[in-house]
Amino acid sequence: MRDLLHGLYEIRPMTVAILVGFSMGLGLIGAQVTTGWLLALFSVFWGVTVLAIMTLLARTLVERGAHHGPHGVAH
């Protein structure tokens, strides 16, 4: 579990961009097809994508705070 969290924290912005692209593509396919397994795949993939976006955003905010001080203002 610790390795999974560490890997998620170290996710790269390009990986998140690729996940968003795949999620959009699966969403477009899922809107045209009514098979349950494809909709389930889309749901799981979209959940992973949202988690990755939130993690990247949190990491960016933490790193930004470390570089600019406690109030986020550059000195």
C-alpha positions in Angstrom: 0.0 0.0 0.0 2.9 2.4 0.8 4.4 1.8 -2.6 1.1 2.5 -4.3 0.8 5.8 -2.4 4.4 6.7 -3.2 3.9 6.0 -6.9 0.7 8.0 -7.0 2.5 11.0 -5.3 5.3 10.8 -7.9 2.9 10.9 -10.9 4.1 13.1 -13.7 2.0 15.8 -15.4 2.3 14.1 -18.8 0.9 10.9 -17.3 -2.1 12.8 -16.0 -2.6 14.4 -19.5 -2.5 10.9 -21.1 -5.0 9.6 -18.5 -7.3 12.6 -19.3 -7.1 11.9 -23.0 -7.9 8.2 -22.6 -10.8 9.0 -20.3 -12.3 11.4 -22.8 -12.0 8.8 -25.5 -13.6 6.1 -23.4 -16.3 8.6 -22.5 -17.1 9.2 -26.1 -17.2 5.5 -26.9 -19.2 4.8 -23.7 -21.8 7.4 -24.8 -22.4 5.5 -28.1 -22.3 1.9 -26.7 -24.6 0.5 -24.1 -22.6 -2.5 -23.0 -22.2 -2.7 -19.3 -18.5 -3.8 -19.2 -17.4 -0.8 -21.3 -19.3 1.6 -19.0 -17.7 -0.1 -16.0 -14.2 0.2 -17.6 -14.9 3.9 -18.2 -16.0 4.4 -14.6 -13.0 2.8 -13.1 -10.6 4.6 -15.5 -12.3 8.0 -14.8 -12.0 7.4 -11.1 -8.3 6.7 -11.4 -7.9 9.8 -13.6 -9.7 12.1 -11.0 -7.5 10.7 -8.2 -4.4 11.4 -10.3 -5.5 14.9 -11.0 -6.2 15.6 -7.4 -2.9 14.1 -6.3 -1.0 16.2 -8.9 -2.8 19.3 -7.8 -2.1 18.6 -4.1 1.6 17.9 -4.8 1.9 21.1 -6.8 0.3 23.2 -4.1 2.6 21.7 -1.4 5.7 22.2 -3.4 4.6 25.8 -4.3 4.1 26.5 -0.6 7.5 25.1 0.3 9.2 27.4 -2.3 7.2 30.6 -1.4 6.9 30.4 2.3 3.8 29.8 4.5 1.6 32.4 2.8 2.4 31.5 -0.8 4.0 34.9 -1.5 7.3 35.0 -3.3 9.9 37.2 -1.5 
